[in-house]
């Protein structure tokens, strides 16, 4: 898979979480033999869908990995940002056909976020996002290689 270029779109609002998410993603890409990686940074998770769309529409990338974090606060801001980031990233992959991974932590506390990144006690969300995108890409490539008619052939 080393010939595939991957975009990492990283929301930097929570810098420590973003760094560790990116570490996990890079480690998973290295394990998969992916060496062509471009990073596109944005301020927060709300901006991820737009930069993911730019990346997907550029025809430069086989997959787009969106990384970031939203931590619940005292207002409804959390709900809107989480929902719109998830919806937007999903919409990008459905519209473009480019696999887009949702590697955005949606947690109540910073501690919960730190548990879910490289070095944490739970699943590494950056790594998991890459694995999900590469799995979708593998299906896409497998189906693209199987050109032909579906169903039964008519006999004469």
C-alpha positions as CSV (number, residue, x, y, z in Angstrom):
1,X,0.0,0.0,0.0
2,X,3.1,2.3,0.0
3,X,2.0,3.8,-3.3
4,X,-1.2,5.2,-1.7
5,X,-1.2,8.8,-0.4
6,X,-3.3,9.4,2.7
7,X,-4.5,12.7,4.2
8,X,-4.5,13.3,7.9
9,X,-6.8,16.1,8.8
10,X,-6.1,17.2,12.3
11,X,-8.1,19.5,14.5
12,X,-5.6,21.2,16.8
13,X,-7.9,22.7,19.5
14,X,-6.7,20.1,22.1
15,X,-3.0,20.0,21.1
16,X,-1.9,17.1,23.4
17,X,-4.8,14.9,22.2
18,X,-4.2,15.9,18.6
19,X,-0.5,15.0,18.8
20,X,-1.2,11.6,20.3
21,X,-4.0,10.9,17.9
22,X,-1.6,11.7,15.0
23,X,1.0,9.4,16.6
24,X,-1.4,6.5,16.6
25,X,-2.5,7.2,13.1
26,X,1.1,7.4,11.8
27,X,2.1,4.2,13.6
28,X,-0.9,2.4,12.0
29,X,0.0,3.8,8.5
30,X,3.6,2.7,9.0
31,X,2.5,-0.8,10.0
32,X,0.4,-0.9,6.8
33,X,3.4,0.2,4.7
34,X,1.9,3.7,3.9
35,X,4.7,6.3,3.5
36,X,2.9,9.0,1.5
37,X,1.2,11.1,4.2
38,X,0.1,14.7,4.1
39,X,-1.2,16.6,7.2
40,X,-3.8,19.3,7.0
41,X,-4.4,21.1,10.2
42,X,-7.5,23.0,11.3
43,X,-8.4,24.8,14.5
44,X,-11.2,22.5,15.7
45,X,-13.4,19.5,14.9
46,X,-16.1,21.7,13.3
47,X,-13.7,22.5,10.5
48,X,-12.8,18.9,9.8
49,X,-15.6,18.1,7.3
50,X,-14.7,21.0,5.0
51,X,-10.9,20.2,4.9
52,X,-11.8,16.5,4.5
53,X,-13.9,17.5,1.5
54,X,-11.1,19.6,0.0
55,X,-8.7,16.6,0.4
56,X,-11.1,14.0,-1.0
57,X,-12.0,16.2,-4.0
58,X,-8.4,16.9,-4.8
59,X,-8.0,13.4,-6.2
60,X,-4.6,13.2,-4.4
61,X,-5.7,10.8,-1.6
62,X,-6.9,7.2,-1.4
63,X,-8.3,7.9,2.1
64,X,-8.8,10.8,4.5
65,X,-8.3,10.3,8.2
66,X,-10.0,13.0,10.4
67,X,-8.5,13.4,13.9
68,X,-9.5,15.6,16.8
69,X,-11.3,15.9,20.1
70,X,-14.4,17.6,21.5
71,X,-14.7,17.7,25.3
72,X,-18.1,18.3,26.9
73,X,-18.4,21.6,28.6
74,X,-21.2,23.4,30.4
75,X,-23.1,24.5,27.2
76,X,-24.7,22.8,24.2
77,X,-21.7,23.6,22.1
78,X,-20.4,20.0,22.5
79,X,-23.6,18.5,21.1
80,X,-23.6,20.6,18.0
81,X,-19.9,20.3,17.2
82,X,-19.9,16.5,17.7
83,X,-23.0,15.9,15.6
84,X,-22.0,18.2,12.8
85,X,-18.5,16.9,12.6
86,X,-19.7,13.3,12.4
87,X,-22.4,14.1,9.9
88,X,-20.1,16.2,7.7
89,X,-17.3,13.6,7.6
90,X,-19.8,10.9,6.7
91,X,-21.3,13.1,4.0
92,X,-17.9,13.7,2.5
93,X,-17.2,10.0,2.1
94,X,-20.6,9.3,0.7
95,X,-20.4,12.1,-1.8
96,X,-16.9,11.5,-3.0
97,X,-16.4,7.7,-2.6
98,X,-13.1,8.4,-0.7
99,X,-13.0,6.6,2.6
100,X,-13.0,9.2,5.5
101,X,-12.3,8.0,9.0
102,X,-13.9,9.5,12.1
103,X,-11.1,9.6,14.5
104,X,-12.7,12.4,16.7
105,X,-12.8,11.8,20.4
106,X,-16.1,12.8,21.9
107,X,-15.5,12.7,25.6
108,X,-16.6,14.2,28.9
109,X,-13.1,15.0,30.3
110,X,-9.5,15.4,29.2
111,X,-8.6,12.3,31.2
112,X,-11.1,10.2,29.1
113,X,-9.5,11.5,26.0
114,X,-6.0,10.7,27.2
115,X,-7.2,7.1,27.9
116,X,-8.2,6.8,24.2
117,X,-5.0,7.9,22.4
118,X,-1.5,6.5,22.0
119,X,-0.2,5.7,25.5
120,X,-3.7,5.5,27.0
121,X,-5.4,2.6,28.7
122,X,-8.1,2.1,26.2
123,X,-8.3,1.7,22.4
124,X,-6.0,4.1,20.4
125,X,-8.5,6.1,18.4
126,X,-5.9,7.4,15.9
127,X,-4.8,3.9,15.1
128,X,-8.4,2.6,15.0
129,X,-9.4,5.4,12.5
130,X,-6.6,4.4,10.1
131,X,-7.6,0.7,10.4
132,X,-11.2,1.6,9.6
133,X,-10.3,3.7,6.6
134,X,-7.9,1.2,5.2
135,X,-10.5,-1.6,5.6
136,X,-13.0,0.5,3.6
137,X,-10.3,1.3,1.0
138,X,-9.5,-2.4,0.6
139,X,-13.2,-3.2,-0.1
140,X,-13.4,-0.4,-2.6
141,X,-10.2,-1.6,-4.4
142,X,-11.4,-5.2,-4.4
143,X,-14.8,-4.3,-5.9
144,X,-13.2,-1.9,-8.5
145,X,-11.0,-4.8,-9.7
146,X,-14.0,-7.1,-10.2
147,X,-15.5,-5.7,-13.4
148,X,-18.1,-7.7,-15.1
149,X,-21.7,-8.6,-15.1
150,X,-23.6,-9.5,-12.0
151,X,-26.0,-12.4,-11.8
152,X,-26.3,-15.3,-14.1
153,X,-25.1,-15.5,-17.7
154,X,-27.8,-16.3,-20.3
155,X,-27.0,-19.3,-22.4
156,X,-27.9,-19.5,-26.1
